[in-house]
Amino acid sequence: MKQENLLKRLENFILLAVIFLVPLAVLPLFSNPLVVPKMAILAFGVAAVLLIKAVRLFLTGKTELASTKFDLPVLVIAIAYLASAILATPNKMEAFFFPGTATLVLSATLIFFFVNQLTKRNRVFSALVLSAVATSVVALLAASGIFDTISQVPAIFKIKAFTTVDSPLSTAVFLLVTIPLGLKLAWEEKDTITKVFWTTGAAIILFGLLLSFFQLVPGKDTSPKLLDFGSSWAIAVDSLKDSPILGAGPGNYLTAFNRYRPLAFNRNELWAAKFTQGRNFYFTAISETGFLGAAGFVLLFINLYKVTKKRLTKLVDHLELASALLLVVLLAIFPGSIVLVTVLFILLALVAKPKENEFSLPKTKAPALIVSAPVIVGVLVFGFFATRTLAAESLYNKALVALSQNQGTQTYELLRQAINLSPRVDRYHASYAQVNMALGQSLSQKSDITEADRATISQLIQQAIREGKATATLNRFRADNWAVLAAIYRAIMPFAQGADNFALQTYQQAVALDPINPNLRINLGGVYFALARYDDAIKAFELSVLAKSDFANAHYNLAAAYREKGETQKAINELKIVLSLIDPASSDYQTAQTELEALEQKKVAPEAQVTTSPKGSILTPPRPAEEPVLTPPLELPENSQPPQE
């Protein structure tokens, strides 16, 4: 009995620690110091609680079970994310490890059931409120500039708008929904000193909330840049059309965004941005988990409505319900985050009134072993792979730091180690491919290239192709991955024969997966232009103009293709459009103006030469074919062709 109580106390301590630490976890060891540590604490904490419960079950043959009205919808949501992650997400690493959307929801739903089994639920209120107080204090200190005076503090803390959550928007939502919990603790507390403590805590949270509101004011750098509702809805609907039951898969919203965003999105000022979430949490969930996930949330809303209807007259006595309702509504307006999704399921557990039951197995050890052994093995296996993933993320961050310091060899080695630890992360392969390509191009700039240099360049190019192919293969439906491979083929066109056809194939695949992206069509047209296939280049640039008619660079490239084909008047017309779209005070305007004058002179005197001015910050002209870097050119191995689509 003593051993059982000790394990139970340890289990409760870990659970409360997770609830307290998730909003606060920050660790600059990773490329994303706000998200990765939170996922690690959440996943490892839940895994530890599961492990202890399994051990307790094995030792005692019994465990606590608590049922609530929210159990069924929460289970449906968990099943939807799990099934969609296994069956729909092309790259399981994205679903389960990073960004780990499936693991986030599964962990949050397990916390829901863990909290339901607690007898002293006020401790959960306390953990959430204390976490919100600490979040507010850190945000206020960062805004005051105090961290700037402490040299030992990591640089991220010295950002004026720093918050431990992940953004001022998520921070504002988190603090807003915890204020009623702080007031509840103060209201119900009998001890005067403790009452003052919780009241002060609620006041601190309020100050942090006001700071977050100030940082969200439109026009500020910290103002959120969100996908619009119309595009989010269109993406959700088309995702359901393509995969109605399971959606695009958790962690795969970017792919759905690329494929399904409407043409009207290109009229938005954020047209060049990439979004990994919809405008609100539910649109994202529907896009990623289909009708199965939608069914879970509908059931949840119905049951929450029934509970609210019963307690509406005594809402002051159920401030946790007010917090839950507020968060449910806010998640219909804003995107979710690790903190907000976790808090949502915690609040649902606090709102629920569990019916406690004790589940006992037969007194022999065999049934307990049959139930607990798979849980223990599953937790250990998950822990092994999750540990390797964290180690790989740390190495990847070190590689990015080395890259920023122009340490090419160290970057190369660190990326290689990260890939060895976690080979199914496309980001690692993409970066490794680009580093290989950069090293090869750097070596090719030598005035006297020896046979040894030639062999090294060939090896680096082959590695770049191999890693680029791995990037595309790990998620065949993601346009960005194909664009990485296409850029590599395009870069090696001066080095090797046959790379031009491979570049065309991969850019065409990227365009097919991101059809309204004008930049991809410009890149495709650029390859045609370099091959002097001006008719094809014109078609590609015209489609870029159709995708975004007010895109100056698309018209500029189209003008270049018309010019090279000899259609001078059409080139002049396009350059006039370019001039109407850019700032007259910019260097780009002068660039286009100079070219327009040269074309008009050429129209009068055909023997006149048209010179292209240096490219500006916006206008990037297509490049003609480059002179061969190596003579004779390299011969690509047979396996250098793009992966099958």
N, C-alpha and C positions, 0 to 999 in steps of 0.2 A: 504493500500500500504506500509506503514511504517513497519507494522508487517511482511508482505511478504518479504520485503528487509532484515529485521533482520534475518528471518529464512534462507534466501538464503545465507547471509554472514556466518551464523553459519554452514550451510551445507558445504560451500566451505572451511571454516577453518578446519573442521573435516577431510575433504578429504585430504587436503594438510598436515595436521598433521599426518595422517595415512601413507601417502607416505614418509614423512620424518622419522617417528619413526620405521617403520617395520624393516629396516636394523639395527637399533640401539638397539632395545629392548632386554634387558638382565635382568633377575630377578632370583636370587638364591633361591627363595622360592619353586621352582619346581625341580623335579628330572632331567628334561632337561631344564636348565635355559636359553638356547638359542632359542629353538624351541617353547615351550609353550607360552612365552610372545609375541612372534611375531604373533602366531596364534590368541591370544587373542586380540591384538591390531587390527589386520586385520579384524577379524570377527566382533568384537564389533564396530569398526569404520564404517565398511560398513553397519552394522545393524542400527547404529545411523543415517547415511545419508539416508538410506531407510525410516526410521521412520519420519525424517524431511520432506522428499519429500512427503510422504503420508499425513502428516498433512497439508503441503502447498496445496496439491491437494484438500483436503477436504475444506480448508478455502477459496481458490480462484477459484477452479473448473478448473484450468488449470496448465499445466506443460510444460517444454521444452522437445522436442525430437530432436535428431540429428542423422541422418543416414549416414553411411559410407560404403565403399566397404568391410570392414572387419566384418560388423555386422553378416552376415550369417555364416561364418566359426566360429566366436566366439560363436554364439548361438548354433551351432551344437556341439562344444566342451563342452559347459556348459551342454547341454542336455545329452550328452554321459556320463559325469561324474555323473550327477544326477541320470539318469536311471540306470547306472551300480551300483551306491552306493545303490540304493533302491532294485534292483532286483538281483544283483550278489554278493555283499559283504556279507559274512555270519554274521559278527558282525558290525552292523551299527555304533557303537561307534567309531570304527577304521576309518570308512569312513568320519564321520561328526565331530568328536571331537578330537581324538588323535590316529594316526598322523593327521587325518582330511584332507586327500588329496582332497576329494570332496569339502569340505568347502573352502579349499585354492583356488581351481580352480574357484569355483562359486564366491567367493569374488573377485578374480582377474578379472574375466570377468565383474562383476558389476562395478568395478573401471574403466574398459575400457569404459563402457557406461557413467559413471559419468564424466570422464575426457573429453569425447566428447562434453559434454554439457557446459563445461567451456568456457567463453568468453576470459578470460585472461590466456591463456595456458602457457605463460612464467613463471607463478608462479609454474607450475608443474616442468618445467626445473630447476628452482631455488631450489625447495624442494628436488629433486633427487640429484643435485650436492652438496648441503649443507649436505645432509645425507652422501654422499660419502666422503666429506671432514672430517666430524666428525668420520666416520669409520676409515679413514686413520690415523687421529690424535690419536685415541684410540689405534690402532694397533702399531703405532710408539712408543707411550708412554709405552705400555706393553713390547715391545721388548727392550726398553732402560733400563727397570728395575725400572723406577720411582715409579710405583705402589707398589713395594716391600717396599718402605720407608714409606708408608702411612698405618698405622695400621687399620684405619677404612674401607679401601677398601676391598670388598669381595675377598676371596681367588682366585676365578676364574679369576679375573683381573690380578693376579700376575703371571699367566702362561705366559712365554715368547712369545709363539705363539698365545696368546689370540687375538681373533677378535670378534666383535659384530655380524658378519653375521652368520656363523655357522661352517665355516672351512676356511683354507687358500685358498682352491681351489675356493669355492663360492665367497670369498672375492676378489680374483684376477679377476674373471669374472665380478663381479659387478663393480669394480673400472675401469676395462678396457672399459666397455661399457658406463660409465658415463663421461670419459674424453672428448669425442667429444661433449657432451652436455655442459660441462664447457667451451670448446673452442668456442662453438656457442654463449653462453651468453657473453663472452668477445668480440667476433668479432662484435656482433650486438650492443653492448652497446656504447652510444655516450659520456656519462660522463666518464672523464679520471679516476677519483678515483674508480668508480664502475668497470671500465674495468680492472684496476690493481687488484681489489679485486677478480674478477672472474678468472683472469690469475693466481693469487697466489693460488686460490682454485684448479685450474687444476694442478698446480705444486705439491701441497700437495698430491693430489690424485695419481699423478705419483710416488711420493716417497712411498706411501702406496702400490702401485702396485708392485714396485721393491722389497719391503720387502716380499710381498706375493709370488712373483716368487722365491725369495731366499728360502722361507720355503717349496716350492714345489719341490726342487731339490731331485732327487731320492737318497735314502739312509738315508735321514733325517727322524726323528720320525714323522714329520708333513707331509711327502710326502703322497699323497692320495693312499689309497688301494681300487682299483676299480674292479668291476666285468669285466671280459674280454668281448670283442665284440661277440666272437663266442658263449659263453654261454648265453649272453643276447639275441642274435638272436634266439637261440634254444628255450629258455624259451618263447619268444614272439610268435614264430610259434606254439608251443605246446599249449600255452594258447588259441590261436585262434582256434586251432583244437577242443579243449574241449568246448570253449564257444565263437563262432565266432563273435557274434553281440556285446556282452557286456564285454567280457574278464573276468578276475578273480575278478574284483571289485577294486575300489580305496582303498588304504591302505592295500591291500591284496597281495602285490608283494612277501612278504616272503613265503607265501603259494605256490605261483607259482614257486618260486625259489626252494623250497624243492621238489616239485613234478616233475619239468620238466628240471632241469639242467642236462646236458649230463654227461655221465660217464667220459669223458675226463677232466671234471672240477677237478676231484680228482688228476690229475697230476699237478695241479696248486699249487703253494706254499701257496695260500690262501684257500686251500681246506676245512679247518675246519671253515672258516668264514661264517657268515650268512649275506645275503644282502637283504636290504629292497628296493633297487632300482636297475634298470638295469644300463648298462654302460653309456647310455645317456638318456636324458629326454624322447625322443620319443619312444624308446624301452619300457621304463617303462609305458608310456601312452598307447601304443598299447596292452601291456600285461594286463593292468588293465581295459581298456575300449573297447577293441575289434575293429572291423571294423568301428563301429560308431564313436569312437574317432579318428581313423585313417582318416576317411573321412573328419572330421572337420579340421585336420591339413593339409591334402592335399589341401583342398579348401583355407586354409589360405596361404599356400605356393604359390599357383597359383595367388591369388590376390596380394600378396606381390611382386611377380615377375612382374606383370603388372605395379604396381606402380613404382617399381625400373626402369623398362624399360623406363618409361616416364620421370623420374627425373635423369637418370644416368648422363646426360651431365651437370647437375647443382647440383651434389652431395654435393659440398662445401656449397651450400645454404641450404642443407637439411641434416645437420649432424645428426639429430635425426634418419633419415633413415639409415645412416651408423651404428649408434648404434644398431638399431633394427636388421639389417642384420647380424651384428657381433654376437649378442646374439643368433639369430636363428641358426647360424652356430655352435657356441660354445655349444649350447644345443644338437647338433647332435654328439658331442664328449664327453661331460661330463654330469653327472646327474644334475637334477634340484634341487631347494631348494625353501623354502618359498620366499626368497628375489628374486631369479632369475625369478621364475614364475610370481610373482607380477610385477616386472620390465618389463618383456616381454609384458604383456598386457598394461601397461602404455605406453611403447614405441610405440606399435601398435596404440594406441589412438592418440599419438602425431604425428605419421606419417600420419594418416588419415586426410582427409579434410572434416569435417562434413558439411552436408547441414542442417541448422537449420530450425526447424519448431516448431510451438507452437500448442500443443494439448489442446483443450478446450472441457469440458463437458457441457451439458445443465445447465442452471443457477440454477436449483433446486438442493438441497443438496443430494437428493437420489442417483443419479448416482455417485457423488463424494464419497459418503459413501460406495457404493457397491464396488468401485474400491479400495479405501484406507483402508477400514476396514480389509480385509484379510491380507494386508501387515502389518498393525499395530499389529494385533493379532499374525501373524507369527513371527514378530520380538520379541514381548514380550515373546512368548513361547520359542523361541530359546534362548533369553537372560536368561530365568529362568534355562533351562537345562545347558546352557554353564557356568553359574555362579556356579552351583552345581558341574560341572565337574572340574572347576578350584579349587574350595575348596577341592575336593577329591584329586586332584593332589598335592596340598599343604600338605594335611595330609599324602599322600603316601610318599612324600619327607621327612617329619618329621619321619615317620616310618623307612625309610632307614637310616636316621641319628642315630636314637635310636638303630637300629640293629648293626650299625658299632661300637656303644659304649657298646654292649653286654647288652642292657637294654631290656630283653625279654618281660617282662610284658607290658612295655610301647609300644614296637613294636606291640605286640598283640592287644592292645586297639586301637592304631592309625589305624592299618589296618582294624579293624572292623568298625571304623567310616568312613573310606574311602569307604569301600564296601557299607555301608548303604547309603552314599550320591550318589554313582555311581556304582550300582550293576552289570553293564554289561561290566566292564573292566576286561579282563582275567588276566592281569598282577597282579591286586590286589588279585584276588582269588589264583593265583599261589603262591604269596609270603605268603599269609595268611595260605595256606595249608602247606607250608614248615616250617613256624614258629610253627604251631600246632604240626607238626611231631617232630621238634627239641625239643620242650618243653616236649612232651611225652617221647622221648628217654632219655632226661636228667633226668626226674623223675624216669624212670625205672632203673637208675644206682644206686639208693639207696640200701643199704645193706639189710634193713628191709622194705619191701613194705607192707604197711597196706592195709586194705580193702578200706579205703578212697583214698589212692594212686592209687589202682587198678581201682577204679571208675573214678578218674581223668584221668588216662592214657587212659582208654576206651573212655572217652568223647573227649579227645584231638585227638585220632586216628580217631574217627568217624567224627570229624570236619575236619580233614586233608583230609579224603576221600571225604567228601561232597564238600569241596572247590576245590579239585583236579578234581572231576567230573564236577563242574561248569566251571572250566578252559577249559576242553575238550569240554563241551557242547556249550560254547560261540563261538567257532570256530572249528567245527568238522573236518575241512579239514586241520588243522594246526598240523603238526607232533610234534612240540615243546610242544603243550598243552597236547597231549596224552603222551608224554615222561614225563611230570611233574607228571601226574596221575600214570603212570607206576612206577616211582621212589618211589612214596608213597607206592604203593602196595608192592614193593620189600622191602622197609624199614620195613614194618610191618609183614613180613613173620615170624620173630621170636616171634611175639606177638600173632598172630591170625591164626586160621585155615582157609584155603581157599584163603588166600591172594596170594599164589603162582600161582594159576590158573588165578586170576585176573591180576597179573603182566604179565603173558605170553600173555594174550589177548590184553592188552593195548600196550605192546611193539610190538606185531605183527601189531597192527593198526598203530602205529607210523612208523614202517618200511615200511608199505604199502604206507604211505603218504610221505615218504622221503627215497625212495628205494636205493639210492646210498650212503647213510650215513653209513660209516663203524662203527662208534661209537655206533649207535643204534643197529646194529647187534651184536656188542660185548656185549652190555647190555643184549640183548635177550639171547645170548649164556651164559651169566653169570648166568641168572636165571635157565636155564637148568642145568648148571654145579652145582649150589647149590642144585638142586633136584637130583643130581647123574644121570641125563639123558644124559650121555656122547655122545651118538650117535647124539642126537638132538643138543647138544652144539657144536659138531664138525661141523655139517652142517651149523650152524649159523656163526661160526668163519671162515669156508671156504668161505662163501659168503662175509664176511667182507674182506677177503684177495682178493677175486675176484673184489670187489668194489675198493680196493686200494692195489695193490700188493706190494708197497714199504712202507706199514704201519707196522712198527716194532711191535706195540702193538697187532695188529691182529694176526701176526705170533706167538707172545708170548702166547696169550691166546689159540691159536690152539695147541701149544705145550703142554700147561697144560692139555687140554682135552685129547690129545693123551696119555699123561703120565698116567692120571687117568684110562684110558681105558686099559692100559697095552701095548699100541703100542709104545714101547720105541724108536725104530729106527725112526719112523715118528716124534716123539717128538724131537729127536736129530737133525733131518734134519731141523725142523722149528727153533730150537734155533740157528743153524748155520746161517740161513737166518737172524734172529734177529741181530746176531753179525755183519753181513755184512751191516746192515742198520743204526747202531747207532755209535756214536762217541766213539772210543776206550778209550778216556780219561774220559768218563763219569762214574758215579756210576751205571748207567743202564747197561753198558757193563760188569762191574764186577758182577752185579747181574746175568745176563744171562750166563756169563762164569762159574760162580760157579754152576749154575743149570745144565749146559751142562756137566761139569765134573762129577757131581753126577749121571747124567743119564748114562754116559758112564761107570762109575764104576758099576752101577746097572746092566747094560747089561752083564758085566763080572761076577759080584757077585749078583745074584738076591735078596739076603737077605739084601743088602745094602739099607739104607734109603735115600730118596731124600728129602732134606730140601730146602724150598723156602726162598731165601734171602729177606730182607725187600724191599718193592717196591721202585723203583726209581721215578724220576720225569716224566718219559715217560711211562715206563712199569708198567701196572696195572694188576696183575694177577686176574683171576676169584676167587671168594671167595667160599669156601665150605659152606654147610649149617651151620648156626649159632645155638648155643644151644638156646632152648626156653627161652625167657626172663621172661615170666609169666607161672606159673604152678597152675592150669590148664590154657591153652591158652584162650585168649578172643574169644568169639563167635561174629562174625560180624553180624550186623543186616541184614535183608533181602534186604534192599535197598543199600547195599554196593557194588553191582556188577557194572562193568563199564557201562556207557551209551551205548545205542544202536548205532552202527556205521552208 
